[in-house]
């Protein structure tokens, strides 16, 4: 297997291990077991535990920022863009649950060394959403009663609840009702 391919394979297994055990408990040895490789093989690609955690967090960061950038690159009506982004996140909870579980764990690591990186990532996503909301305010489809940044933070914070709702078995109709309530609040209806 080519090195880039092997690294990608190990990173996928690392995401699963981190999703199961959390940022503080995932180890090279468990990744090796899952990937059916030797522990030194995992260390070859991720030299230290810090390097391993960094790679996992970089993947979560890439995934969530790319999702936001793709949704907000559209020139569609603002409400449609926001709905598309939220629905992409909902789909990710099902289709990429390991990434979302690691993200949830990371979002609560407020005393750890990973917190500043989490905040930087979150601020990037808030800025992406805020730009769309400002466009909506200029176009008249989003209320100007609240600051676009605050409304963007509302949407970002709702991701936690959406993930929890899905992981605890709420049905699609209940999720959709929550999404509509969120979007109506964010655009000022």
C-alpha positions in Angstrom: 0.0 0.0 0.0 1.3 3.5 -0.9 2.3 5.7 2.1 -0.5 8.2 1.5 -3.1 5.4 1.2 -1.8 3.7 4.3 -1.9 7.0 6.3 -5.5 7.6 5.1 -6.5 4.1 6.2 -4.9 4.6 9.6 -6.5 8.0 10.0 -9.9 6.4 9.2 -9.3 3.8 11.9 -8.1 6.5 14.2 -11.3 8.4 13.8 -13.3 5.3 14.7 -11.1 4.8 17.8 -11.3 8.4 18.9 -15.1 8.3 18.4 -15.3 5.3 20.6 -12.8 6.2 23.3 -12.5 10.0 23.2 -9.6 12.4 22.8 -8.1 11.4 26.1 -8.2 7.7 25.7 -7.5 6.8 22.1 -4.2 5.1 21.6 -1.9 3.9 18.8 -2.3 0.3 19.9 -6.1 0.3 19.4 -5.7 1.8 16.0 -3.2 -0.9 15.1 -5.6 -3.6 16.2 -8.4 -2.1 14.2 -6.3 -1.7 11.1 -4.6 -5.1 11.5 -1.2 -3.6 11.4 1.7 -3.5 13.9 1.8 -0.7 16.5 5.2 0.5 15.0 3.4 0.9 11.7 1.0 3.4 13.3 3.9 5.2 15.0 5.6 5.4 11.6 2.8 7.6 10.4 1.9 9.3 13.7 5.2 9.6 15.6 3.7 10.7 18.9 0.3 10.8 20.6 0.2 14.6 20.0 0.8 14.0 16.3 -2.0 11.5 16.2 -4.4 13.8 18.0 -3.3 16.6 15.7 -4.0 14.6 12.6 -7.5 13.5 13.8 -8.4 17.1 14.8 -7.1 18.4 11.4 -9.4 16.0 9.7 -12.4 17.1 11.7 -11.5 20.7 11.0 -11.1 20.1 7.3 -14.4 18.2 7.1 -16.5 20.8 8.9 -15.0 23.8 7.3 -15.2 22.3 3.8 -18.9 21.5 4.5 -19.6 25.1 5.4 -17.6 26.5 2.5 -19.4 24.3 0.0 -22.9 25.2 1.4 -22.2 28.9 1.5 -20.5 29.1 -1.9 -24.0 29.1 -3.4 -25.7 32.2 -4.7 -29.0 30.6 -3.9 -31.4 32.5 -1.6 -30.0 32.9 1.9 -32.6 30.7 3.6 -31.9 27.9 1.1 -28.1 28.2 1.7 -28.6 28.0 5.4 -31.0 25.1 5.1 -28.5 23.3 2.8 -25.7 23.7 5.4 -27.8 22.5 8.3 -29.1 19.5 6.2 -25.5 18.7 5.2 -24.6 18.6 8.9 -27.6 16.3 9.7 -26.5 14.0 6.9 -23.0 14.0 8.3 -24.3 12.8 11.7 -25.5 9.7 10.0 -22.9 9.2 7.2 -19.8 10.4 9.2 -20.8 9.7 12.7 -17.2 9.1 13.8 -16.2 12.6 12.8 -19.2 14.1 14.5 -18.7 12.1 17.7 -15.0 13.3 17.8 -16.2 16.9 17.1 -18.6 16.7 20.0 -15.9 15.4 22.3 -13.5 18.1 21.1 -16.2 20.8 21.7 -16.2 20.0 25.4 -12.4 19.8 25.9 -12.4 23.3 27.4 -9.5 22.7 29.8 -7.3 20.9 27.4 -4.6 22.1 25.0 -7.0 21.5 22.1 -9.5 24.1 23.1 -7.9 27.1 21.3 -7.8 25.2 18.0 -11.4 24.3 18.5 -12.3 27.9 19.0 -10.4 29.0 15.9 -12.2 26.4 13.8 -15.6 27.4 15.2 -14.8 31.1 14.5 -14.0 30.2 10.9 -17.4 28.5 10.5 -19.2 31.4 12.2 -17.5 33.8 9.8 -18.7 31.8 6.8 -22.3 31.7 8.0 -22.1 35.4 9.0 -21.1 36.4 5.4 -24.2 34.7 4.1 -26.4 36.3 6.7 -25.0 39.8 5.9 -25.8 39.1 2.2 -29.3 38.3 3.3 -29.5 41.5 5.3 -28.4 43.5 2.3 -30.9 41.7 0.1 -33.7 42.2 2.6 -34.3 38.4 3.3 -32.7 38.5 6.8 -33.8 40.8 9.6 -31.4 43.5 10.7 -32.7 43.4 14.3 -29.9 41.2 15.4 -26.2 41.2 14.4 -25.4 38.6 11.7 -22.6 37.3 13.9 -25.0 36.5 16.7 -27.3 34.7 14.4 -24.4 32.8 12.9 -23.4 31.7 16.5 -27.0 30.6 17.0 -26.8 28.3 14.0 -23.4 26.9 15.0 -24.5 26.3 18.5 -27.6 24.4 17.3 -25.3 21.8 15.7 -24.7 20.4 19.1 -28.4 19.8 19.7 -29.0 18.4 16.2 -26.3 15.9 16.8 -27.6 14.9 20.2 -31.1 14.6 18.8 -30.0 12.3 16.1 -27.8 10.2 18.3 -30.7 9.7 20.7 -33.1 8.6 18.0 -35.3 11.6 17.2 -37.1 11.0 13.9 -36.6 13.0 10.7 -39.8 15.0 11.1 -38.7 16.2 14.6 -35.3 17.2 13.2 -36.9 19.1 10.4 -39.2 20.9 12.8 -36.2 22.0 14.8 -34.3 23.1 11.7 -37.2 25.3 10.6 -37.5 26.8 14.1 -33.8 27.5 14.0 -33.8 29.1 10.6 -36.8 31.2 11.3 -35.1 32.5 14.4 -31.8 33.1 12.6 -33.3 35.1 9.7 -35.7 37.0 11.9 -39.1 35.6 11.0 
